[in-house]
Amino acid sequence: MARGYKGSIFSEEEINVFIERTMQHQKDNPSATRAGLARYAGCNITVLKRLEKEGLLTLPKPLTRKQQRKRGVDWAKTLGGLRG
């Protein structure tokens, strides 16, 4: 198998598919996280980070701790519904 970019285990065609799928998902879902983009593209987040560093695509900023907590389960709402 032919090597794609510098030290990559992916071919150039696979890299292009990752880039295309990432950009398409970002356009369809602007609030997508980095991990969600990687999952949709079919590769690891480190691959997308490397492609961003090479200037081939732009990723959203990583979520802060507060944003991560907010995306999780709303325990007040969940536990409040358990009251009799």
ABEGO torsion letter per residue (X at the ends): XBBBBBGBABBAAAAAAAAAAAAAAAAABAABBAAAAAAAAGBBAAAAAAAAAAGABBBBBBBBAAAAAAABBBAAAAAAAABX
